[in-house]
Amino acid sequence: MSEETRTIQNVDTTPARAPEDVPALVKKIGKTTYKVRVHFSDTSTETMSDKIKRMLKNEIQQM
């Protein structure tokens, strides 16, 4: 069994206030309601398609 090193990065977990007009996916599971909002970087140069392809390629390489 190999030991893998994991790095934990501390980030500011203070939730940013989302504007009320931002659409959200709302899903209720049992007594818990989940609201999910998506944020995309304005400065990103990678398309969503490119990102998914990169993630799949990395996943295959790790197998």
PQR file of N, CA, C, O and H, with PARSE charges and radii, in Angstrom:
ATOM      1  N   MET A   1       0.849  -1.170   0.000 -0.4000 1.5000
ATOM      2  CA  MET A   1       0.000   0.000   0.000 -0.0000 2.0000
ATOM      3  C   MET A   1       0.897   1.237   0.000  0.5500 1.7000
ATOM      4  O   MET A   1       1.834   1.325   0.794 -0.5500 1.4000
ATOM      5  N   SER A   2       0.616   2.186  -0.882 -0.4000 1.5000
ATOM      6  CA  SER A   2       1.452   3.378  -0.933 -0.0000 2.0000
ATOM      7  C   SER A   2       0.846   4.493  -0.100  0.5500 1.7000
ATOM      8  O   SER A   2      -0.372   4.618   0.026 -0.5500 1.4000
ATOM      9  H   SER A   2      -0.144   2.115  -1.527  0.4000 1.0000
ATOM     10  N   GLU A   3       1.730   5.295   0.461 -0.4000 1.5000
ATOM     11  CA  GLU A   3       1.293   6.433   1.246 -0.0000 2.0000
ATOM     12  C   GLU A   3       1.297   7.651   0.361  0.5500 1.7000
ATOM     13  O   GLU A   3       2.288   7.916  -0.320 -0.5500 1.4000
ATOM     14  H   GLU A   3       2.719   5.194   0.359  0.4000 1.0000
ATOM     15  N   GLU A   4       0.218   8.395   0.354 -0.4000 1.5000
ATOM     16  CA  GLU A   4       0.200   9.587  -0.477 -0.0000 2.0000
ATOM     17  C   GLU A   4       0.170  10.822   0.410  0.5500 1.7000
ATOM     18  O   GLU A   4      -0.494  10.843   1.446 -0.5500 1.4000
ATOM     19  H   GLU A   4      -0.587   8.179   0.907  0.4000 1.0000
ATOM     20  N   THR A   5       0.891  11.840  -0.005 -0.4000 1.5000
ATOM     21  CA  THR A   5       0.970  13.077   0.754 -0.0000 2.0000
ATOM     22  C   THR A   5      -0.143  14.006   0.303  0.5500 1.7000
ATOM     23  O   THR A   5      -0.356  14.201  -0.894 -0.5500 1.4000
ATOM     24  H   THR A   5       1.431  11.823  -0.847  0.4000 1.0000
ATOM     25  N   ARG A   6      -0.838  14.564   1.249 -0.4000 1.5000
ATOM     26  CA  ARG A   6      -1.916  15.491   0.923 -0.0000 2.0000
ATOM     27  C   ARG A   6      -1.594  16.858   1.516  0.5500 1.7000
ATOM     28  O   ARG A   6      -1.127  16.971   2.649 -0.5500 1.4000
ATOM     29  H   ARG A   6      -0.665  14.406   2.221  0.4000 1.0000
ATOM     30  N   THR A   7      -1.851  17.867   0.739 -0.4000 1.5000
ATOM     31  CA  THR A   7      -1.624  19.230   1.187 -0.0000 2.0000
ATOM     32  C   THR A   7      -2.966  19.905   1.396  0.5500 1.7000
ATOM     33  O   THR A   7      -3.838  19.859   0.528 -0.5500 1.4000
ATOM     34  H   THR A   7      -2.230  17.776  -0.182  0.4000 1.0000
ATOM     35  N   ILE A   8      -3.124  20.525   2.542 -0.4000 1.5000
ATOM     36  CA  ILE A   8      -4.356  21.245   2.833 -0.0000 2.0000
ATOM     37  C   ILE A   8      -4.066  22.728   2.692  0.5500 1.7000
ATOM     38  O   ILE A   8      -3.130  23.255   3.294 -0.5500 1.4000
ATOM     39  H   ILE A   8      -2.416  20.563   3.247  0.4000 1.0000
ATOM     40  N   GLN A   9      -4.876  23.384   1.894 -0.4000 1.5000
ATOM     41  CA  GLN A   9      -4.691  24.811   1.671 -0.0000 2.0000
ATOM     42  C   GLN A   9      -5.792  25.549   2.415  0.5500 1.7000
ATOM     43  O   GLN A   9      -6.978  25.297   2.204 -0.5500 1.4000
ATOM     44  H   GLN A   9      -5.636  22.956   1.405  0.4000 1.0000
ATOM     45  N   ASN A  10      -5.388  26.460   3.285 -0.4000 1.5000
ATOM     46  CA  ASN A  10      -6.365  27.255   4.003 -0.0000 2.0000
ATOM     47  C   ASN A  10      -6.862  28.375   3.106  0.5500 1.7000
ATOM     48  O   ASN A  10      -6.073  29.132   2.539 -0.5500 1.4000
ATOM     49  H   ASN A  10      -4.424  26.665   3.456  0.4000 1.0000
ATOM     50  N   VAL A  11      -8.161  28.470   2.986 -0.4000 1.5000
ATOM     51  CA  VAL A  11      -8.763  29.519   2.178 -0.0000 2.0000
ATOM     52  C   VAL A  11      -9.824  30.222   3.006  0.5500 1.7000
ATOM     53  O   VAL A  11     -10.334  29.685   3.989 -0.5500 1.4000
ATOM     54  H   VAL A  11      -8.802  27.856   3.446  0.4000 1.0000
ATOM     55  N   ASP A  12     -10.137  31.418   2.589 -0.4000 1.5000
ATOM     56  CA  ASP A  12     -11.179  32.173   3.271 -0.0000 2.0000
ATOM     57  C   ASP A  12     -12.510  31.509   2.978  0.5500 1.7000
ATOM     58  O   ASP A  12     -12.939  31.461   1.825 -0.5500 1.4000
ATOM     59  H   ASP A  12      -9.722  31.855   1.791  0.4000 1.0000
ATOM     60  N   THR A  13     -13.168  30.996   4.010 -0.4000 1.5000
ATOM     61  CA  THR A  13     -14.429  30.296   3.811 -0.0000 2.0000
ATOM     62  C   THR A  13     -15.624  31.185   4.091  0.5500 1.7000
ATOM     63  O   THR A  13     -16.753  30.700   4.170 -0.5500 1.4000
ATOM     64  H   THR A  13     -12.820  31.034   4.946  0.4000 1.0000
ATOM     65  N   THR A  14     -15.391  32.488   4.243 -0.4000 1.5000
ATOM     66  CA  THR A  14     -16.494  33.409   4.437 -0.0000 2.0000
ATOM     67  C   THR A  14     -17.330  33.438   3.165  0.5500 1.7000
ATOM     68  O   THR A  14     -16.824  33.805   2.105 -0.5500 1.4000
ATOM     69  H   THR A  14     -14.474  32.882   4.179  0.4000 1.0000
ATOM     70  N   PRO A  15     -18.580  33.064   3.254 -0.5600 1.5000
ATOM     71  CA  PRO A  15     -19.376  33.011   2.025  0.2800 2.0000
ATOM     72  C   PRO A  15     -19.612  34.405   1.455  0.5500 1.7000
ATOM     73  O   PRO A  15     -19.973  35.335   2.175 -0.5500 1.4000
ATOM     74  N   ALA A  16     -19.405  34.527   0.163 -0.4000 1.5000
ATOM     75  CA  ALA A  16     -19.691  35.789  -0.506 -0.0000 2.0000
ATOM     76  C   ALA A  16     -21.193  35.863  -0.709  0.5500 1.7000
ATOM     77  O   ALA A  16     -21.843  34.858  -0.996 -0.5500 1.4000
ATOM     78  H   ALA A  16     -19.112  33.771  -0.423  0.4000 1.0000
ATOM     79  N   ARG A  17     -21.728  37.042  -0.560 -0.4000 1.5000
ATOM     80  CA  ARG A  17     -23.170  37.209  -0.762 -0.0000 2.0000
ATOM     81  C   ARG A  17     -23.481  37.153  -2.244  0.5500 1.7000
ATOM     82  O   ARG A  17     -22.947  37.934  -3.032 -0.5500 1.4000
ATOM     83  H   ARG A  17     -21.200  37.859  -0.327  0.4000 1.0000
ATOM     84  N   ALA A  18     -24.332  36.240  -2.613 -0.4000 1.5000
ATOM     85  CA  ALA A  18     -24.729  36.110  -4.017 -0.0000 2.0000
ATOM     86  C   ALA A  18     -25.901  37.045  -4.273  0.5500 1.7000
ATOM     87  O   ALA A  18     -26.832  37.109  -3.470 -0.5500 1.4000
ATOM     88  H   ALA A  18     -24.766  35.605  -1.973  0.4000 1.0000
ATOM     89  N   PRO A  19     -25.862  37.768  -5.382 -0.5600 1.5000
ATOM     90  CA  PRO A  19     -27.015  38.617  -5.704  0.2800 2.0000
ATOM     91  C   PRO A  19     -28.270  37.767  -5.836  0.5500 1.7000
ATOM     92  O   PRO A  19     -28.206  36.615  -6.264 -0.5500 1.4000
ATOM     93  N   GLU A  20     -29.384  38.328  -5.474 -0.4000 1.5000
ATOM     94  CA  GLU A  20     -30.637  37.581  -5.492 -0.0000 2.0000
ATOM     95  C   GLU A  20     -31.064  37.190  -6.897  0.5500 1.7000
ATOM     96  O   GLU A  20     -31.838  36.247  -7.061 -0.5500 1.4000
ATOM     97  H   GLU A  20     -29.436  39.264  -5.126  0.4000 1.0000
ATOM     98  N   ASP A  21     -30.575  37.902  -7.929 -0.4000 1.5000
ATOM     99  CA  ASP A  21     -30.987  37.585  -9.292 -0.0000 2.0000
ATOM    100  C   ASP A  21     -30.145  36.477  -9.919  0.5500 1.7000
ATOM    101  O   ASP A  21     -30.394  36.088 -11.060 -0.5500 1.4000
ATOM    102  H   ASP A  21     -29.947  38.669  -7.796  0.4000 1.0000
ATOM    103  N   VAL A  22     -29.147  35.961  -9.188 -0.4000 1.5000
ATOM    104  CA  VAL A  22     -28.317  34.869  -9.694 -0.0000 2.0000
ATOM    105  C   VAL A  22     -29.110  33.577  -9.561  0.5500 1.7000
ATOM    106  O   VAL A  22     -29.566  33.245  -8.467 -0.5500 1.4000
ATOM    107  H   VAL A  22     -28.945  36.277  -8.261  0.4000 1.0000
ATOM    108  N   PRO A  23     -29.282  32.835 -10.666 -0.5600 1.5000
ATOM    109  CA  PRO A  23     -30.056  31.589 -10.578  0.2800 2.0000
ATOM    110  C   PRO A  23     -29.364  30.558  -9.694  0.5500 1.7000
ATOM    111  O   PRO A  23     -28.137  30.513  -9.608 -0.5500 1.4000
ATOM    112  N   ALA A  24     -30.162  29.749  -9.053 -0.4000 1.5000
ATOM    113  CA  ALA A  24     -29.623  28.712  -8.181 -0.0000 2.0000
ATOM    114  C   ALA A  24     -30.382  27.419  -8.426  0.5500 1.7000
ATOM    115  O   ALA A  24     -31.575  27.429  -8.729 -0.5500 1.4000
ATOM    116  H   ALA A  24     -31.159  29.787  -9.123  0.4000 1.0000
ATOM    117  N   LEU A  25     -29.680  26.317  -8.291 -0.4000 1.5000
ATOM    118  CA  LEU A  25     -30.302  25.006  -8.330 -0.0000 2.0000
ATOM    119  C   LEU A  25     -30.733  24.704  -6.902  0.5500 1.7000
ATOM    120  O   LEU A  25     -29.915  24.736  -5.983 -0.5500 1.4000
ATOM    121  H   LEU A  25     -28.711  26.308  -8.044  0.4000 1.0000
ATOM    122  N   VAL A  26     -32.005  24.413  -6.718 -0.4000 1.5000
ATOM    123  CA  VAL A  26     -32.531  24.127  -5.385 -0.0000 2.0000
ATOM    124  C   VAL A  26     -33.000  22.685  -5.353  0.5500 1.7000
ATOM    125  O   VAL A  26     -33.796  22.256  -6.188 -0.5500 1.4000
ATOM    126  H   VAL A  26     -32.670  24.387  -7.465  0.4000 1.0000
ATOM    127  N   LYS A  27     -32.494  21.939  -4.373 -0.4000 1.5000
ATOM    128  CA  LYS A  27     -32.843  20.522  -4.250 -0.0000 2.0000
ATOM    129  C   LYS A  27     -33.123  20.218  -2.785  0.5500 1.7000
ATOM    130  O   LYS A  27     -32.306  20.519  -1.915 -0.5500 1.4000
ATOM    131  H   LYS A  27     -31.847  22.287  -3.694  0.4000 1.0000
ATOM    132  N   LYS A  28     -34.266  19.627  -2.519 -0.4000 1.5000
ATOM    133  CA  LYS A  28     -34.604  19.259  -1.157 -0.0000 2.0000
ATOM    134  C   LYS A  28     -34.438  17.763  -1.001  0.5500 1.7000
ATOM    135  O   LYS A  28     -35.036  16.980  -1.739 -0.5500 1.4000
ATOM    136  H   LYS A  28     -34.929  19.382  -3.226  0.4000 1.0000
ATOM    137  N   ILE A  29     -33.622  17.369  -0.033 -0.4000 1.5000
ATOM    138  CA  ILE A  29     -33.404  15.954   0.272 -0.0000 2.0000
ATOM    139  C   ILE A  29     -33.771  15.772   1.737  0.5500 1.7000
ATOM    140  O   ILE A  29     -33.087  16.273   2.629 -0.5500 1.4000
ATOM    141  H   ILE A  29     -33.136  18.005   0.567  0.4000 1.0000
ATOM    142  N   GLY A  30     -34.840  15.060   1.969 -0.4000 1.5000
ATOM    143  CA  GLY A  30     -35.329  14.902   3.337 -0.0000 2.0000
ATOM    144  C   GLY A  30     -35.775  16.247   3.875  0.5500 1.7000
ATOM    145  O   GLY A  30     -36.590  16.930   3.256 -0.5500 1.4000
ATOM    146  H   GLY A  30     -35.396  14.653   1.245  0.4000 1.0000
ATOM    147  N   LYS A  31     -35.242  16.631   5.029 -0.4000 1.5000
ATOM    148  CA  LYS A  31     -35.591  17.917   5.633 -0.0000 2.0000
ATOM    149  C   LYS A  31     -34.566  19.003   5.330  0.5500 1.7000
ATOM    150  O   LYS A  31     -34.653  20.110   5.861 -0.5500 1.4000
ATOM    151  H   LYS A  31     -34.579  16.077   5.533  0.4000 1.0000
ATOM    152  N   THR A  32     -33.591  18.685   4.476 -0.4000 1.5000
ATOM    153  CA  THR A  32     -32.531  19.638   4.146 -0.0000 2.0000
ATOM    154  C   THR A  32     -32.725  20.165   2.730  0.5500 1.7000
ATOM    155  O   THR A  32     -32.916  19.389   1.793 -0.5500 1.4000
ATOM    156  H   THR A  32     -33.520  17.785   4.045  0.4000 1.0000
ATOM    157  N   THR A  33     -32.677  21.487   2.575 -0.4000 1.5000
ATOM    158  CA  THR A  33     -32.779  22.113   1.269 -0.0000 2.0000
ATOM    159  C   THR A  33     -31.409  22.643   0.885  0.5500 1.7000
ATOM    160  O   THR A  33     -30.789  23.391   1.641 -0.5500 1.4000
ATOM    161  H   THR A  33     -32.522  22.118   3.336  0.4000 1.0000
ATOM    162  N   TYR A  34     -30.938  22.251  -0.297 -0.4000 1.5000
ATOM    163  CA  TYR A  34     -29.635  22.674  -0.798 -0.0000 2.0000
ATOM    164  C   TYR A  34     -29.840  23.700  -1.905  0.5500 1.7000
ATOM    165  O   TYR A  34     -30.651  23.485  -2.807 -0.5500 1.4000
ATOM    166  H   TYR A  34     -31.441  21.643  -0.911  0.4000 1.0000
ATOM    167  N   LYS A  35     -29.108  24.823  -1.846 -0.4000 1.5000
ATOM    168  CA  LYS A  35     -29.104  25.820  -2.909 -0.0000 2.0000
ATOM    169  C   LYS A  35     -27.694  25.868  -3.464  0.5500 1.7000
ATOM    170  O   LYS A  35     -26.735  26.076  -2.720 -0.5500 1.4000
ATOM    171  H   LYS A  35     -28.449  24.999  -1.114  0.4000 1.0000
ATOM    172  N   VAL A  36     -27.563  25.676  -4.767 -0.4000 1.5000
ATOM    173  CA  VAL A  36     -26.244  25.654  -5.399 -0.0000 2.0000
ATOM    174  C   VAL A  36     -26.190  26.758  -6.440  0.5500 1.7000
ATOM    175  O   VAL A  36     -27.028  26.824  -7.339 -0.5500 1.4000
ATOM    176  H   VAL A  36     -28.341  25.506  -5.372  0.4000 1.0000
ATOM    177  N   ARG A  37     -25.200  27.619  -6.307 -0.4000 1.5000
ATOM    178  CA  ARG A  37     -24.963  28.674  -7.293 -0.0000 2.0000
ATOM    179  C   ARG A  37     -23.620  28.404  -7.949  0.5500 1.7000
ATOM    180  O   ARG A  37     -22.712  27.858  -7.322 -0.5500 1.4000
ATOM    181  H   ARG A  37     -24.519  27.565  -5.576  0.4000 1.0000
ATOM    182  N   VAL A  38     -23.499  28.785  -9.204 -0.4000 1.5000
ATOM    183  CA  VAL A  38     -22.275  28.544  -9.954 -0.0000 2.0000
ATOM    184  C   VAL A  38     -21.587  29.873 -10.226  0.5500 1.7000
ATOM    185  O   VAL A  38     -22.229  30.874 -10.543 -0.5500 1.4000
ATOM    186  H   VAL A  38     -24.236  29.228  -9.714  0.4000 1.0000
ATOM    187  N   HIS A  39     -20.261  29.855 -10.094 -0.4000 1.5000
ATOM    188  CA  HIS A  39     -19.471  31.051 -10.368 -0.0000 2.0000
ATOM    189  C   HIS A  39     -18.420  30.714 -11.413  0.5500 1.7000
ATOM    190  O   HIS A  39     -17.726  29.704 -11.300 -0.5500 1.4000
ATOM    191  H   HIS A  39     -19.740  29.042  -9.836  0.4000 1.0000
ATOM    192  N   PHE A  40     -18.305  31.555 -12.422 -0.4000 1.5000
ATOM    193  CA  PHE A  40     -17.289  31.386 -13.440 -0.0000 2.0000
ATOM    194  C   PHE A  40     -16.354  32.585 -13.396  0.5500 1.7000
ATOM    195  O   PHE A  40     -16.803  33.719 -13.231 -0.5500 1.4000
ATOM    196  H   PHE A  40     -18.869  32.375 -12.513  0.4000 1.0000
ATOM    197  N   SER A  41     -15.081  32.344 -13.540 -0.4000 1.5000
ATOM    198  CA  SER A  41     -14.092  33.412 -13.530 -0.0000 2.0000
ATOM    199  C   SER A  41     -14.212  34.267 -14.785  0.5500 1.7000
ATOM    200  O   SER A  41     -14.354  33.743 -15.890 -0.5500 1.4000
ATOM    201  H   SER A  41     -14.716  31.423 -13.675  0.4000 1.0000
ATOM    202  N   ASP A  42     -14.153  35.577 -14.611 -0.4000 1.5000
ATOM    203  CA  ASP A  42     -14.182  36.494 -15.754 -0.0000 2.0000
ATOM    204  C   ASP A  42     -12.857  36.507 -16.497  0.5500 1.7000
ATOM    205  O   ASP A  42     -12.795  36.935 -17.650 -0.5500 1.4000
ATOM    206  H   ASP A  42     -14.037  36.003 -13.714  0.4000 1.0000
ATOM    207  N   THR A  43     -11.795  36.041 -15.845 -0.4000 1.5000
ATOM    208  CA  THR A  43     -10.466  36.094 -16.446 -0.0000 2.0000
ATOM    209  C   THR A  43      -9.995  34.747 -17.000  0.5500 1.7000
ATOM    210  O   THR A  43      -8.883  34.639 -17.518 -0.5500 1.4000
ATOM    211  H   THR A  43     -11.846  35.693 -14.909  0.4000 1.0000
ATOM    212  N   SER A  44     -10.832  33.738 -16.890 -0.4000 1.5000
ATOM    213  CA  SER A  44     -10.455  32.408 -17.352 -0.0000 2.0000
ATOM    214  C   SER A  44     -10.314  32.375 -18.872  0.5500 1.7000
ATOM    215  O   SER A  44     -11.077  33.014 -19.597 -0.5500 1.4000
ATOM    216  H   SER A  44     -11.735  33.826 -16.469  0.4000 1.0000
ATOM    217  N   THR A  45      -9.326  31.618 -19.337 -0.4000 1.5000
ATOM    218  CA  THR A  45      -9.128  31.460 -20.781 -0.0000 2.0000
ATOM    219  C   THR A  45      -9.513  30.052 -21.238  0.5500 1.7000
ATOM    220  O   THR A  45      -9.467  29.752 -22.431 -0.5500 1.4000
ATOM    221  H   THR A  45      -8.706  31.098 -18.749  0.4000 1.0000
ATOM    222  N   GLU A  46      -9.890  29.193 -20.298 -0.4000 1.5000
ATOM    223  CA  GLU A  46     -10.246  27.813 -20.596 -0.0000 2.0000
ATOM    224  C   GLU A  46     -11.764  27.680 -20.684  0.5500 1.7000
ATOM    225  O   GLU A  46     -12.482  28.134 -19.793 -0.5500 1.4000
ATOM    226  H   GLU A  46      -9.927  29.437 -19.329  0.4000 1.0000
ATOM    227  N   THR A  47     -12.252  27.056 -21.758 -0.4000 1.5000
ATOM    228  CA  THR A  47     -13.690  26.842 -21.880 -0.0000 2.0000
ATOM    229  C   THR A  47     -14.108  25.687 -20.974  0.5500 1.7000
ATOM    230  O   THR A  47     -13.268  24.919 -20.506 -0.5500 1.4000
ATOM    231  H   THR A  47     -11.669  26.686 -22.481  0.4000 1.0000
ATOM    232  N   MET A  48     -15.409  25.572 -20.730 -0.4000 1.5000
ATOM    233  CA  MET A  48     -15.914  24.475 -19.905 -0.0000 2.0000
ATOM    234  C   MET A  48     -15.603  23.136 -20.564  0.5500 1.7000
ATOM    235  O   MET A  48     -15.249  22.172 -19.884 -0.5500 1.4000
ATOM    236  H   MET A  48     -16.092  26.196 -21.110  0.4000 1.0000
ATOM    237  N   SER A  49     -15.733  23.079 -21.874 -0.4000 1.5000
ATOM    238  CA  SER A  49     -15.418  21.860 -22.613 -0.0000 2.0000
ATOM    239  C   SER A  49     -13.945  21.485 -22.431  0.5500 1.7000
ATOM    240  O   SER A  49     -13.621  20.320 -22.201 -0.5500 1.4000
ATOM    241  H   SER A  49     -16.020  23.862 -22.425  0.4000 1.0000
ATOM    242  N   ASP A  50     -13.055  22.478 -22.534 -0.4000 1.5000
ATOM    243  CA  ASP A  50     -11.623  22.239 -22.328 -0.0000 2.0000
ATOM    244  C   ASP A  50     -11.354  21.715 -20.922  0.5500 1.7000
ATOM    245  O   ASP A  50     -10.549  20.803 -20.735 -0.5500 1.4000
ATOM    246  H   ASP A  50     -13.318  23.424 -22.721  0.4000 1.0000
ATOM    247  N   LYS A  51     -12.028  22.295 -19.940 -0.4000 1.5000
ATOM    248  CA  LYS A  51     -11.813  21.892 -18.553 -0.0000 2.0000
ATOM    249  C   LYS A  51     -12.256  20.443 -18.335  0.5500 1.7000
ATOM    250  O   LYS A  51     -11.557  19.667 -17.684 -0.5500 1.4000
ATOM    251  H   LYS A  51     -12.682  23.037 -20.092  0.4000 1.0000
ATOM    252  N   ILE A  52     -13.415  20.085 -18.881 -0.4000 1.5000
ATOM    253  CA  ILE A  52     -13.913  18.714 -18.716 -0.0000 2.0000
ATOM    254  C   ILE A  52     -12.962  17.721 -19.378  0.5500 1.7000
ATOM    255  O   ILE A  52     -12.663  16.670 -18.812 -0.5500 1.4000
ATOM    256  H   ILE A  52     -13.983  20.715 -19.410  0.4000 1.0000
ATOM    257  N   LYS A  53     -12.487  18.058 -20.584 -0.4000 1.5000
ATOM    258  CA  LYS A  53     -11.533  17.182 -21.274 -0.0000 2.0000
ATOM    259  C   LYS A  53     -10.251  17.030 -20.464  0.5500 1.7000
ATOM    260  O   LYS A  53      -9.714  15.928 -20.349 -0.5500 1.4000
ATOM    261  H   LYS A  53     -12.730  18.912 -21.043  0.4000 1.0000
ATOM    262  N   ARG A  54      -9.754  18.143 -19.896 -0.4000 1.5000
ATOM    263  CA  ARG A  54      -8.529  18.101 -19.086 -0.0000 2.0000
ATOM    264  C   ARG A  54      -8.738  17.239 -17.847  0.5500 1.7000
ATOM    265  O   ARG A  54      -7.869  16.444 -17.491 -0.5500 1.4000
ATOM    266  H   ARG A  54     -10.190  19.038 -19.990  0.4000 1.0000
ATOM    267  N   MET A  55      -9.885  17.391 -17.188 -0.4000 1.5000
ATOM    268  CA  MET A  55     -10.167  16.610 -15.989 -0.0000 2.0000
ATOM    269  C   MET A  55     -10.274  15.120 -16.304  0.5500 1.7000
ATOM    270  O   MET A  55      -9.769  14.290 -15.549 -0.5500 1.4000
ATOM    271  H   MET A  55     -10.591  18.038 -17.477  0.4000 1.0000
ATOM    272  N   LEU A  56     -10.927  14.778 -17.412 -0.4000 1.5000
ATOM    273  CA  LEU A  56     -11.035  13.371 -17.803 -0.0000 2.0000
ATOM    274  C   LEU A  56      -9.673  12.785 -18.142  0.5500 1.7000
ATOM    275  O   LEU A  56      -9.364  11.654 -17.769 -0.5500 1.4000
ATOM    276  H   LEU A  56     -11.337  15.452 -18.026  0.4000 1.0000
ATOM    277  N   LYS A  57      -8.863  13.561 -18.849 -0.4000 1.5000
ATOM    278  CA  LYS A  57      -7.508  13.103 -19.197 -0.0000 2.0000
ATOM    279  C   LYS A  57      -6.693  12.849 -17.929  0.5500 1.7000
ATOM    280  O   LYS A  57      -6.005  11.832 -17.830 -0.5500 1.4000
ATOM    281  H   LYS A  57      -9.115  14.480 -19.152  0.4000 1.0000
ATOM    282  N   ASN A  58      -6.764  13.758 -16.965 -0.4000 1.5000
ATOM    283  CA  ASN A  58      -6.033  13.584 -15.704 -0.0000 2.0000
ATOM    284  C   ASN A  58      -6.537  12.376 -14.929  0.5500 1.7000
ATOM    285  O   ASN A  58      -5.755  11.658 -14.307 -0.5500 1.4000
ATOM    286  H   ASN A  58      -7.323  14.583 -17.045  0.4000 1.0000
ATOM    287  N   GLU A  59      -7.834  12.158 -14.970 -0.4000 1.5000
ATOM    288  CA  GLU A  59      -8.427  11.019 -14.258 -0.0000 2.0000
ATOM    289  C   GLU A  59      -7.943   9.703 -14.871  0.5500 1.7000
ATOM    290  O   GLU A  59      -7.624   8.760 -14.146 -0.5500 1.4000
ATOM    291  H   GLU A  59      -8.470  12.742 -15.476  0.4000 1.0000
ATOM    292  N   ILE A  60      -7.888   9.641 -16.187 -0.4000 1.5000
ATOM    293  CA  ILE A  60      -7.427   8.430 -16.862 -0.0000 2.0000
ATOM    294  C   ILE A  60      -5.950   8.171 -16.548  0.5500 1.7000
ATOM    295  O   ILE A  60      -5.551   7.022 -16.355 -0.5500 1.4000
ATOM    296  H   ILE A  60      -8.146  10.408 -16.776  0.4000 1.0000
ATOM    297  N   GLN A  61      -5.141   9.226 -16.495 -0.4000 1.5000
ATOM    298  CA  GLN A  61      -3.713   9.073 -16.218 -0.0000 2.0000
ATOM    299  C   GLN A  61      -3.465   8.554 -14.796  0.5500 1.7000
ATOM    300  O   GLN A  61      -2.450   7.906 -14.541 -0.5500 1.4000
ATOM    301  H   GLN A  61      -5.464  10.159 -16.651  0.4000 1.0000
ATOM    302  N   GLN A  62      -4.382   8.835 -13.878 -0.4000 1.5000
ATOM    303  CA  GLN A  62      -4.213   8.401 -12.486 -0.0000 2.0000
ATOM    304  C   GLN A  62      -4.596   6.944 -12.289  0.5500 1.7000
ATOM    305  O   GLN A  62      -4.315   6.382 -11.231 -0.5500 1.4000
ATOM    306  H   GLN A  62      -5.207   9.362 -14.085  0.4000 1.0000
ATOM    307  N   MET A  63      -5.226   6.316 -13.271 -0.4000 1.5000
ATOM    308  CA  MET A  63      -5.670   4.920 -13.131 -0.0000 2.0000
ATOM    309  C   MET A  63      -4.510   3.975 -13.271  0.5500 1.7000
ATOM    310  O   MET A  63      -4.689   2.761 -13.183 -0.5500 1.4000
ATOM    311  H   MET A  63      -5.454   6.773 -14.131  0.4000 1.0000
TER
END
